[in-house]
Every structure is written in C-alpha cells, then in structure tokens.
Amino acid sequence: MKKKVHLLSASVMTAALVLSACGAGKEAAVLDGSKPYSLKYVVNQVGEIPTKGNEIEKAIMEYTNTDLNIQWIPASAYDEKVNVMIASEELPQLIKLGYNPTTIGALKNGQFWEVGPFIKDYPNLAAQSEEFYQNISVNGKIYGVPLFRDLGRATLHYRKDWLDTLGLQAPVTLDDWYNVMKAIAKKDPDKNGKDDTYGLVFDKKYNQEAASTLTRLAVSQGAPNKWAVDEEGNFTPEFMTEPYFETMKLVKRLYEEGLINQDFAVVDTSEIDKLYESGRAGIRFSGGNAQSWQDKVIKNVPEAVIDVAPVTGPEGRRLPGETGNAGFLAIPKKTVKTEEEMKLILKFVDQLMDPEMATLLVKGVENKHWKDAGDVTEVLDRDADLKEVKPYRDTMPNRNENYNIEKLAKQPDLFRKSQKFVKENDEFIVPNPALTLDSAIYSERGKELELMTTDAQTKYIMGQIDEAGWQAAIEQWKKQGGNQLMAEYKEAYLNINK
Amino acid sequence: MKQDKTIGNRLFDIINNSLLLFVALACSLPFIYVVAVSFTSPAQVAQGGIILFPKEWSLSAYRYIFSTDTLMRSMMVSIYITVVGTFINLVFTSLMAYPLAKRHLRGRRTIMMGVLFTMLFGGGLIPTYFVVKALHLTDTLWSLMIPTAISAFNLIVLKNFFQQIPDGLEDSAKIDGCNDLGVLIRIVLPLSLPAMATFGLFYAVGHWNQFFNAILYINDNTKWPIQVLLREIVILASGRIGDTNIDDAEIQPLTIRMAVIVFATLPILVVYPFLQKHFAKGAMLGSVKG
C-alpha cells in the first residue's frame, strides 16, 4: 500500500525532471572566421528588453561576423546575479562588470583576461583617452573596456526667467549662492504671492556617490573631489578640508533660514525632480541636459526659460571628475581559454566603435530610427529610439556622438550648449585620486565609514550637532577606521606611483 | 446577541471601532492612492493635484503598459507558476505531512529532525544554485517551483493539523477496506480543506511574489515573472541605484509605475476573498461519525 504513495511521488518527480529538459550543449568556438563566432554577452537591462534577432542585432552580427546572444539581467539585481555567475563559474564570453569589491576580488584572482597591453592594437579602443582605462584599473592593470561615459558631466541648470526677474546671475562664490538662494526663496520669482519656491533643492543623496550635490558645490569652491592627496602621498578626505567645510556651513545656514527644503534628509531624487518640473525650484547641478528640463517644465509653466552654465567657482571652472564609465566589459578566462580567442572578442568590441557600428548603436537603423537631413540627422520616432536603440546605446561601448559619428543629430540650441560645456569640462575636472586605489578596509567597511560622516553632515546641517560635534564625528571616523583608510590609500598610491 | 448598554460598554465599542477603522484606513489608503494615480493624467500628477480621487481621468498609463506584450507575457508566467507551483506545493506537502503525522511510522523522529534542521541551517546561495543547476532546472520555470516545493514550516503545521484528526475515523475507513492513500485522499484531505486552502494561499502568494529566484535561475527574459518586471520599472525610477548612467535615463512617469503595480496586484487581490472564508473556519470540524 505504501508503494502507491512512493509511485505517485516518484512519477510526479520524474515528470518534472523530464519536462525541465536539459540545456543545450556547448558549442565549439570557431576562430578562423569561416563561421560566425558564437558570442554570449551579458549586460544589464535598460528599459524594455528588445526582442531577439531585431534589426539592430542582425546588423551587428553581420558586421562583426558573430552569432551574438545577449542576455539581459535586470539592473536592480545585476550585481547579485553576476556574483553568483562568478562564484559558479558560469560565465559568458563577454560580461559587463561594475567596479565593486566582489568584481575587484575576481579580477585580482585572475579570473578575467588582462586586456591592458592589447588595447593599443585596436584603433578605436586606443583612440580613447587614457583616463577612461585608468579609472577601471585594478592595481594598475586594466581588465576590460569601459562603457564610456562623460568624465565631467556636472553643469549648472537654472531658471533664466527667474534670475532675470530678480536681476541676478548664475552663482559663482558662496556669497553668490546665498544671495541667489535667498532671492529665489523669498522674493517670489514666480509671482504667485507665496513663498513656495526654492533655489537649489537637496535630496537624501545630496552628499553621496558620484553625483553628490554637496561635492559638486564644494569642488567649485576649491575642495578636492572626495579625496585630496599631497606630494608625499598623504590622503585627506574632502570633509576635512576648509572649502568643503565652508560649503557645509553655507548649507547649514540655508537650512536654518528655510531657504532649502526642510525634508532634504529623507527625500527621494524623483520627488526632487517633481519640484523642478512643476516650476517650484530654480537651480540645480545636473548631469543631464538642460533641454530635457526645459521640455518637462513648460508643460506646467509655459513661460519657463531654462539656461545652462558651466560649474564655476572663485578660481574659475572646476568640477569633480566622474568615473567615465557605466561599468566595463570583461572577458572571463573560464570560457575564453586562449589568447587568440580573447583577441577575437577584443576585435568585436573594437568593431562596435567603427563608424558604421557607432552610428547604429547611437542612432539606430537609418530610415527607421533616423534619417539624413542634410547637415544633420533627424530622429524619426522618439519612442522607437527609446525602446529599440537605447538598450544598445547604453550597454555597448560608444562615445555617443563624440566619436566616429559623421553627422550630429538635429538638436535644440540648449541641448547643444549643454553638450558643449560637458565636452569642455574634460579640461576642468578635478580627479578623485583614490578612485581605483586598493584598500582592504574600504572593501570591508567602506560603506559603513562613509555613512558615519554623511550622517554627521546631515546632523550638522540640521543643527543637531554643532561644530564641536562635527569635529568629534571626524575623530570618531578616524578611530573607527578612517586613519587606516588614509594609510592604506597612501600605501597603494605610493606602490603605483613609484 | 444581546448586549449590556452600559456606558463602559459603549465607550469600549466606540474606541474599539474607531481604532479598527483607523487601522483599516491606514492599510487601504496607500493602495487607493496608487489606484487613483494610475488613472490620472500624467500632467495632473506632475502638478501634484491628486489626493484620493483623480480630477482628470485617463487610461493613458494602462494603454502604455499594454502597448507591448511584455507585461501580459510575464503575467502569464506568474499565473502559471502560481497555479502549477501551488498545486505541486500542496501535493508534496500533504504527501509528506500525512505519514509524519502517524505515530506508528518508523524513523519519524529522525525525519522530523531532518526537516527542522533545514529550517535552522540553509545551504546558502551558491550551493543551492549548484544543486538547481546540476538538476538542469536553470532557465526553466521548474526552477521556481521544485526547489521550494515544501516549506518546512508549513509542513510542520500541516502535520500537527493531521494529527488532530481522530484515529477512529481512519480506523473505520480501513475496516471498510480503504488503503493508506485512500484514507488520505478520501477522508483526511476533505476534512482538511480549510487547512489546505490556507496553505494554498500562503504558497500562492509566495509564488506570486517570486522575485529573487527568478533573477537567479532564469536567464531567458521571456520567462520572467511579473515581479521582476515590476521591480525593474518601480525601482529604477525611485532609487536610481547609484548607477552613473541612470541619471540621463528616461524615467517612466509615476502613472505608469502605479498602473503596473495595480496590474500586478490585481489577480492575487481577486483570489483572496474567495479563500479568505476558509481561514475563518480555522480548526477542523470534528466528528467521529463513520
């Protein structure tokens, strides 16, 4: 009688296994070019996932002679999934990695090819500025090709109509900032009879990560970008420098006088966007382009005029340099066994930046996504561009319209002006000297340490601690690992710059 | 039922009712807000004008989310794993719980210890992944149903539930010529309907909310359940997850995000009231009539 129970469960189990069907066998790589090279490419998803075998993928496969198979992973869980793939050694031929402790560990373990020495053999890859590659280096070695992004993206966007009404200019010094902020908040530039407008609006990430508003403001005033380093290799975090502290003091004053949003410590970026787009806030640091703010704000405030200015301080243009990449493409040794095969993949990556491919990745298919309009190109269907082209534009290497693109797209003047400043920014960026430095305590407790100081900053700005309290927080930070972090950065820095 | 209308009683009623009303509102208002936003025109939302009732009705968000078949396809995947997965859960859980409820089963304690052990110590992410991979379950929907076929906690509760069923019932069934499986299917399970419905709902909600396993085990994006999509659409907009290239990404408008949430919640919300009554029944309906 018991047998029947076993029989039932056993048959269900077998059915499950049979239905699951085994995975396809491994294909042997063809290196001589007689057959398309079978290439699996793992990237993060951007927006909707394009259907397999669409026109763009077909064009890439034809041009590069590959049998391309792209696996998209949701951006929200990308790192976890990649960690599992690395741990289980279930890797494709080409994978997008982020610059984080786990991947750095895997790179150090030699699980990926070091491509640095080969870059010079590939014309398109070699044409890109050294800095892009330096920014993804691990112990001075380069393990991939970055997904290029602008190095200095910060520009200042502002409501020109407001500043004109108030008779003001885009702010330069901290005093300017105070005056502009006060005027916008108190002098009612939108003429609705209420004090319901702000200048700069802060969100809860105002002092974190690459796009930190506080860092952007402070750097313009002469502060370092996250870390300062002197000739002997001594590292000092930005928050221990004078210009940064002055900037913090300004923000504290703005908060006390109600000139910035009082809920800044808990507010999401998307909430902030709403304030800007509904015409309630007038000035912001932005990595985007001014035109998109203009387009959005006129839906709510038809008379709004947006303008853009470079980030400028008392010492002229100065802005924090960013990583210059949205991750990088690495080649696992597990799946790509020979140097020959690795070179084939590098060639594929290089080919993606040829003029024909660059145009395809940036603009899409001619006469479907864009058309030739004399001196410029025109986007034919914005929706199709976002749904069908953007996923490739964001996940395959290209320099947008800055490299190997024959004709620029037709764009409003404001967009071009934004772009111009971003391009010029390369000359004015302040690099972060600790960006690629190796530090054990950072990989272990970096976030925790950062949280100590960013929290203390918020408390200081909100008046919960005074200057002595802030100094105490710095001492605390030093004791809990800050000193070690500074020492480790120094050591790593001296090792590389010997 | 007749009640004493003393002042104390009335006061208690008033306080009690208003407290419950408050809790009920606190639970449902956010969802009502989400529904309202999803039906409002995007321009209205940008101005921040809506509170609980849209001023300008609009179906544009829903039109947008149904403009491609991605969402529908994921919905089908979710429905599939919920229905089939829950069925598998119930079959396996009851098949294991029933023998464990029998005192005469040899090795019962050892097996129970084994079950308890898995509740306290898990294999960890990577080893589990290896097991799933070795069974060739990766990239199939089975990977979302088989590894979670039996929840140790539910198993134990169900076992205890089965133990409450009087032995006399089964004895009489056996005298009438029923075998063990027959007793389970004809006598025990029909008596356990409320329990089965309860666990079915637990399991079903679990399957419906399936997210991380899907990311882990499924590479083919056409097999993603709805939660993966949902999280992608909602998280990308609110957190911006610190990725440097999100800054210039087109963020989906709030109305669309809300519409997706409503769409993803609807099915489970529709099913819930029908199963809910079984909760109320709670314990078994005892009777030793043959």
Interface residues (C-beta under 8 A of the other chain):
Chain A: M1 K2 K4 V5 L8 S9 V12 A16 L17 L19 S20 A21 C22 G23 N44 Q45 V46 G47 E48 I49 Q71 W72 I73 P74 A75 S76 A77 E80 K81 V84 A87 S88 E90 G98 L147 R149 R153 E209 A210 A211 D268 T269 S270 D273 K274 E277 S278 S286 G287 G288 N289 K296 K299 N300 E322 T323 N325 A326 L386 K387 K390 D394
Chain B: A43 A46 Q47 G48 T68 T70 I88 V91 F92 L95 P99 L125 I126 Y129 F130 K133 L135 H136 L137 T138 D139 T140 W142 S143 M145 I146 N179 D180 L181 F212 I215 L216 N219 N221 W224 V228 R231 E232 I235 L236 A237 S238 G239 R240 I241 G242 D243 T244 N245 I246 D247 D248 A249 E250 I251 L254
